[in-house]
Amino acid sequence: MSIAYKIHPFLDDQIEKTSLVTLFMKSRDFLKKKSILNDAYSNVLVEELKHDFSGIYQNEDTAMGVLVRARYFDQEVIKFIQVNENPIIVNLGCGLDTRYHRLKEHNKEAFFYDLDLPDVIDLRSRLIVPEKNNHYLAHSVFELKWMEELQNKHQNSQFLFIAEGLFMYLDKPQIRNLLIDLARHFPSGEIHFDIVNKWTMRNATGHSNITPPFKSGFNRDLEMTEWTDKLVYSKTKLFTSEKEFQEIHFIKRLIMKFPRFKYGCRMLHYKFKQN
């Protein structure tokens, strides 16, 4: 979309503002000679926003984590689309993510729903016009209304939920309730999400000067299985196992072998057990 005027992002909530941070990281990455995500549309959106991004400082390792996380989830979404007949992809706390556009070769084979709070969806709607297979949901992730609507609308579909950069800003009871509600409404569904360990939760400085502190940390990837028998653990992907982290300075590579750093940030895959 090309417009003659810039759009001001009226976002007051700290968590909502993280959508600007991750968007800027993806835009900055696109301009590099060796781009990780190659997200051209993110750069277009940054140019269309009336916002001073210079106030965002970036930790390069954290920015790399944001980028490899998005790429990994993209790859998992593609796999899900390829093996399911009626795939539905739901992006929880979507912010200004452009996954639907990044996966243009696959997005016509699935329905994509981008869900976030009303202020974020309002901004998103002004920047990114929804398309035939891409719909917006202006709700809190905790509301049951949108779950019931999707459940009724797509009764013979397969659901994949992506919670990217979300759970560390929620406390454990909130995460527990959300996962249990999703498992109850979407039996045989799946979810990919990322978490940090307790050390990272306590010591992370955030990836910009506007992001809020982390509220939850998990040292055990199977902890969610203790909440309900409807949550079935599938696999874990370590951020530090991605090739970009294997190519950084050898001193940093050595440091990342220590458990508190190696397991500091992980991407988990869970499946919802049918009744």
One Martini backbone bead per residue (centre of mass of N, CA, C, O) as a GRO file, in nm:
protein
  275
    1MET     BB    1   0.095   0.036   0.023
    2SER     BB    2   0.038   0.375  -0.092
    3ILE     BB    3   0.094   0.690   0.072
    4ALA     BB    4   0.091   1.051   0.128
    5TYR     BB    5   0.064   0.975   0.432
    6LYS     BB    6   0.110   0.948   0.772
    7ILE     BB    7   0.085   0.721   1.043
    8HIS     BB    8  -0.025   0.734   1.369
    9PRO     BB    9   0.068   0.550   1.660
   10PHE     BB   10  -0.185   0.504   1.899
   11LEU     BB   11   0.008   0.381   2.162
   12ASP     BB   12   0.006   0.330   2.522
   13ASP     BB   13   0.077   0.049   2.560
   14GLN     BB   14   0.356  -0.134   2.614
   15ILE     BB   15   0.284  -0.396   2.466
   16GLU     BB   16   0.184  -0.264   2.205
   17LYS     BB   17   0.469  -0.126   2.138
   18THR     BB   18   0.623  -0.387   2.052
   19SER     BB   19   0.526  -0.381   1.753
   20LEU     BB   20   0.733  -0.158   1.671
   21VAL     BB   21   0.995  -0.300   1.738
   22THR     BB   22   0.971  -0.556   1.557
   23LEU     BB   23   0.927  -0.404   1.296
   24PHE     BB   24   1.198  -0.253   1.295
   25MET     BB   25   1.380  -0.503   1.293
   26LYS     BB   26   1.274  -0.613   1.017
   27SER     BB   27   1.346  -0.365   0.853
   28ARG     BB   28   1.648  -0.356   0.915
   29ASP     BB   29   1.708  -0.638   0.803
   30PHE     BB   30   1.622  -0.588   0.504
   31LEU     BB   31   1.868  -0.373   0.456
   32LYS     BB   32   2.049  -0.599   0.455
   33LYS     BB   33   2.255  -0.803   0.281
   34LYS     BB   34   2.199  -1.028   0.522
   35SER     BB   35   1.904  -1.151   0.549
   36ILE     BB   36   1.688  -1.338   0.746
   37LEU     BB   37   1.371  -1.263   0.656
   38ASN     BB   38   1.292  -1.076   0.416
   39ASP     BB   39   1.089  -0.817   0.503
   40ALA     BB   40   0.959  -0.589   0.300
   41TYR     BB   41   0.689  -0.490   0.432
   42SER     BB   42   0.807  -0.371   0.691
   43ASN     BB   43   0.944  -0.132   0.547
   44VAL     BB   44   0.688  -0.002   0.441
   45LEU     BB   45   0.553   0.051   0.719
   46VAL     BB   46   0.767   0.234   0.842
   47GLU     BB   47   0.733   0.458   0.618
   48GLU     BB   48   0.410   0.500   0.705
   49LEU     BB   49   0.511   0.599   0.980
   50LYS     BB   50   0.462   0.838   1.245
   51HIS     BB   51   0.777   0.769   1.377
   52ASP     BB   52   1.037   0.757   1.624
   53PHE     BB   53   1.282   0.508   1.594
   54SER     BB   54   1.548   0.627   1.730
   55GLY     BB   55   1.453   0.548   2.036
   56ILE     BB   56   1.543   0.258   1.952
   57TYR     BB   57   1.716   0.023   2.097
   58GLN     BB   58   1.958  -0.244   2.005
   59ASN     BB   59   1.998  -0.572   2.055
   60GLU     BB   60   2.143  -0.788   1.847
   61ASP     BB   61   2.064  -1.061   1.975
   62THR     BB   62   1.763  -0.997   2.006
   63ALA     BB   63   1.704  -0.937   1.712
   64MET     BB   64   1.784  -1.218   1.615
   65GLY     BB   65   1.564  -1.363   1.775
   66VAL     BB   66   1.320  -1.236   1.634
   67LEU     BB   67   1.394  -1.341   1.346
   68VAL     BB   68   1.423  -1.653   1.393
   69ARG     BB   69   1.143  -1.686   1.508
   70ALA     BB   70   0.980  -1.600   1.259
   71ARG     BB   71   1.103  -1.809   1.067
   72TYR     BB   72   1.023  -2.064   1.221
   73PHE     BB   73   0.716  -2.014   1.221
   74ASP     BB   74   0.687  -2.006   0.920
   75GLN     BB   75   0.777  -2.301   0.872
   76GLU     BB   76   0.550  -2.428   1.047
   77VAL     BB   77   0.313  -2.319   0.885
   78ILE     BB   78   0.380  -2.454   0.618
   79LYS     BB   79   0.362  -2.745   0.719
   80PHE     BB   80   0.068  -2.731   0.809
   81ILE     BB   81  -0.056  -2.663   0.534
   82GLN     BB   82   0.056  -2.919   0.377
   83VAL     BB   83  -0.103  -3.142   0.591
   84ASN     BB   84  -0.375  -2.977   0.551
   85GLU     BB   85  -0.694  -2.917   0.425
   86ASN     BB   86  -0.812  -2.687   0.663
   87PRO     BB   87  -0.632  -2.431   0.738
   88ILE     BB   88  -0.586  -2.243   1.050
   89ILE     BB   89  -0.444  -1.924   1.126
   90VAL     BB   90  -0.350  -1.793   1.455
   91ASN     BB   91  -0.249  -1.468   1.559
   92LEU     BB   92  -0.134  -1.396   1.870
   93GLY     BB   93  -0.056  -1.092   1.911
   94CYS     BB   94   0.027  -0.961   1.617
   95GLY     BB   95   0.031  -0.672   1.556
   96LEU     BB   96   0.262  -0.603   1.268
   97ASP     BB   97   0.259  -0.861   1.135
   98THR     BB   98   0.358  -1.031   0.796
   99ARG     BB   99   0.301  -1.336   0.739
  100TYR     BB  100   0.098  -1.344   0.507
  101HIS     BB  101   0.306  -1.201   0.308
  102ARG     BB  102   0.551  -1.391   0.338
  103LEU     BB  103   0.336  -1.642   0.254
  104LYS     BB  104   0.231  -1.607  -0.054
  105GLU     BB  105   0.265  -1.914  -0.157
  106HIS     BB  106   0.042  -2.017   0.090
  107ASN     BB  107  -0.210  -1.820   0.172
  108LYS     BB  108  -0.435  -1.957  -0.027
  109GLU     BB  109  -0.444  -2.239   0.159
  110ALA     BB  110  -0.550  -2.036   0.389
  111PHE     BB  111  -0.653  -1.911   0.699
  112PHE     BB  112  -0.608  -1.585   0.843
  113TYR     BB  113  -0.568  -1.472   1.185
  114ASP     BB  114  -0.559  -1.150   1.343
  115LEU     BB  115  -0.487  -1.091   1.692
  116ASP     BB  116  -0.596  -0.805   1.891
  117LEU     BB  117  -0.623  -0.524   2.020
  118PRO     BB  118  -0.807  -0.262   1.911
  119ASP     BB  119  -0.573  -0.054   1.868
  120VAL     BB  120  -0.401  -0.240   1.689
  121ILE     BB  121  -0.615  -0.308   1.472
  122ASP     BB  122  -0.659  -0.020   1.383
  123LEU     BB  123  -0.373   0.025   1.281
  124ARG     BB  124  -0.357  -0.218   1.094
  125SER     BB  125  -0.599  -0.134   0.907
  126ARG     BB  126  -0.451   0.131   0.804
  127LEU     BB  127  -0.199  -0.030   0.683
  128ILE     BB  128  -0.352  -0.323   0.644
  129VAL     BB  129  -0.539  -0.467   0.420
  130PRO     BB  130  -0.758  -0.692   0.417
  131GLU     BB  131  -0.804  -1.012   0.295
  132LYS     BB  132  -0.967  -1.285   0.200
  133ASN     BB  133  -0.755  -1.477   0.396
  134ASN     BB  134  -0.749  -1.208   0.593
  135HIS     BB  135  -0.829  -1.160   0.935
  136TYR     BB  136  -0.964  -0.958   1.198
  137LEU     BB  137  -0.924  -0.948   1.569
  138ALA     BB  138  -1.076  -0.745   1.830
  139HIS     BB  139  -0.911  -0.893   2.096
  140SER     BB  140  -0.861  -1.067   2.354
  141VAL     BB  141  -0.712  -1.368   2.414
  142PHE     BB  142  -0.922  -1.434   2.667
  143GLU     BB  143  -1.159  -1.444   2.500
  144LEU     BB  144  -1.434  -1.655   2.410
  145LYS     BB  145  -1.581  -1.541   2.163
  146TRP     BB  146  -1.370  -1.598   1.934
  147MET     BB  147  -1.356  -1.900   1.975
  148GLU     BB  148  -1.654  -1.963   1.917
  149GLU     BB  149  -1.664  -1.842   1.632
  150LEU     BB  150  -1.445  -2.023   1.502
  151GLN     BB  151  -1.562  -2.295   1.576
  152ASN     BB  152  -1.833  -2.250   1.413
  153LYS     BB  153  -1.709  -2.165   1.130
  154HIS     BB  154  -1.469  -2.416   1.160
  155GLN     BB  155  -1.552  -2.736   1.203
  156ASN     BB  156  -1.350  -2.872   0.953
  157SER     BB  157  -1.082  -2.768   1.086
  158GLN     BB  158  -0.737  -2.671   1.126
  159PHE     BB  159  -0.553  -2.554   1.409
  160LEU     BB  160  -0.313  -2.276   1.433
  161PHE     BB  161  -0.115  -2.135   1.688
  162ILE     BB  162   0.045  -1.808   1.744
  163ALA     BB  163   0.283  -1.711   2.010
  164GLU     BB  164   0.462  -1.419   1.957
  165GLY     BB  165   0.595  -1.247   2.201
  166LEU     BB  166   0.384  -1.302   2.469
  167PHE     BB  167   0.425  -1.482   2.736
  168MET     BB  168   0.639  -1.294   2.890
  169TYR     BB  169   0.384  -1.076   2.946
  170LEU     BB  170   0.269  -1.308   3.115
  171ASP     BB  171   0.128  -1.483   3.347
  172LYS     BB  172   0.076  -1.803   3.435
  173PRO     BB  173  -0.234  -1.801   3.474
  174GLN     BB  174  -0.291  -1.684   3.192
  175ILE     BB  175  -0.159  -1.909   3.027
  176ARG     BB  176  -0.318  -2.142   3.140
  177ASN     BB  177  -0.604  -2.045   3.060
  178LEU     BB  178  -0.553  -2.018   2.758
  179LEU     BB  179  -0.469  -2.311   2.691
  180ILE     BB  180  -0.722  -2.447   2.801
  181ASP     BB  181  -0.926  -2.298   2.619
  182LEU     BB  182  -0.808  -2.389   2.351
  183ALA     BB  183  -0.828  -2.698   2.399
  184ARG     BB  184  -1.141  -2.695   2.438
  185HIS     BB  185  -1.219  -2.555   2.152
  186PHE     BB  186  -0.952  -2.712   1.990
  187PRO     BB  187  -0.951  -3.004   1.915
  188SER     BB  188  -0.650  -3.091   1.747
  189GLY     BB  189  -0.484  -2.866   1.794
  190GLU     BB  190  -0.221  -2.606   1.776
  191ILE     BB  191   0.097  -2.472   1.926
  192HIS     BB  192   0.311  -2.189   1.906
  193PHE     BB  193   0.578  -2.087   2.136
  194ASP     BB  194   0.748  -1.855   2.348
  195ILE     BB  195   1.012  -1.871   2.598
  196VAL     BB  196   1.150  -1.819   2.920
  197ASN     BB  197   1.350  -1.824   3.169
  198LYS     BB  198   1.401  -1.719   3.490
  199TRP     BB  199   1.662  -1.566   3.440
  200THR     BB  200   1.564  -1.395   3.202
  201MET     BB  201   1.326  -1.264   3.343
  202ARG     BB  202   1.517  -1.113   3.561
  203ASN     BB  203   1.760  -1.000   3.335
  204ALA     BB  204   1.617  -0.870   3.122
  205THR     BB  205   1.627  -0.560   2.920
  206GLY     BB  206   1.528  -0.593   2.660
  207HIS     BB  207   1.474  -0.459   2.309
  208SER     BB  208   1.401  -0.183   2.457
  209ASN     BB  209   1.292   0.128   2.607
  210ILE     BB  210   0.957   0.027   2.581
  211THR     BB  211   0.964  -0.237   2.719
  212PRO     BB  212   0.846  -0.455   2.927
  213PRO     BB  213   0.861  -0.665   3.164
  214PHE     BB  214   0.887  -0.974   3.256
  215LYS     BB  215   0.644  -1.233   3.401
  216SER     BB  216   0.771  -1.509   3.281
  217GLY     BB  217   0.910  -1.844   3.367
  218PHE     BB  218   1.070  -2.145   3.221
  219ASN     BB  219   1.247  -2.455   3.297
  220ARG     BB  220   1.003  -2.638   3.182
  221ASP     BB  221   0.854  -2.779   2.898
  222LEU     BB  222   0.634  -2.971   3.071
  223GLU     BB  223   0.454  -2.792   3.257
  224MET     BB  224   0.180  -2.782   3.091
  225THR     BB  225   0.098  -3.088   3.142
  226GLU     BB  226   0.003  -3.021   3.450
  227TRP     BB  227  -0.272  -2.863   3.386
  228THR     BB  228  -0.351  -3.075   3.148
  229ASP     BB  229  -0.435  -3.351   2.938
  230LYS     BB  230  -0.475  -3.155   2.670
  231LEU     BB  231  -0.160  -3.112   2.692
  232VAL     BB  232   0.084  -3.184   2.434
  233TYR     BB  233   0.398  -3.250   2.392
  234SER     BB  234   0.641  -3.217   2.120
  235LYS     BB  235   0.860  -2.956   2.103
  236THR     BB  236   1.198  -2.806   2.080
  237LYS     BB  237   1.345  -2.477   2.012
  238LEU     BB  238   1.645  -2.325   1.998
  239PHE     BB  239   1.782  -2.032   1.941
  240THR     BB  240   2.094  -2.130   1.957
  241SER     BB  241   2.051  -2.340   1.703
  242GLU     BB  242   2.074  -2.130   1.513
  243LYS     BB  243   2.297  -2.035   1.273
  244GLU     BB  244   2.348  -1.739   1.365
  245PHE     BB  245   2.452  -1.828   1.657
  246GLN     BB  246   2.697  -2.001   1.526
  247GLU     BB  247   2.840  -1.717   1.394
  248ILE     BB  248   2.938  -1.590   1.627
  249HIS     BB  249   3.134  -1.511   1.851
  250PHE     BB  250   3.315  -1.737   2.034
  251ILE     BB  251   3.256  -1.621   2.313
  252LYS     BB  252   2.948  -1.630   2.289
  253ARG     BB  253   2.929  -1.932   2.232
  254LEU     BB  254   3.039  -2.018   2.506
  255ILE     BB  255   2.828  -1.880   2.682
  256MET     BB  256   2.578  -2.038   2.541
  257LYS     BB  257   2.648  -2.317   2.695
  258PHE     BB  258   2.516  -2.217   2.923
  259PRO     BB  259   2.212  -2.292   3.044
  260ARG     BB  260   2.094  -2.000   3.096
  261PHE     BB  261   2.144  -1.937   2.783
  262LYS     BB  262   2.062  -2.180   2.610
  263TYR     BB  263   1.759  -2.180   2.774
  264GLY     BB  264   1.641  -1.886   2.768
  265CYS     BB  265   1.523  -1.943   2.465
  266ARG     BB  266   1.211  -2.089   2.348
  267MET     BB  267   1.042  -2.316   2.119
  268LEU     BB  268   0.711  -2.440   2.131
  269HIS     BB  269   0.520  -2.753   2.090
  270TYR     BB  270   0.167  -2.804   2.097
  271LYS     BB  271  -0.105  -3.025   2.164
  272PHE     BB  272  -0.447  -3.104   2.136
  273LYS     BB  273  -0.649  -3.309   2.302
  274GLN     BB  274  -0.885  -3.516   2.253
  275ASN     BB  275  -1.177  -3.644   2.400
   0.00000   0.00000   0.00000
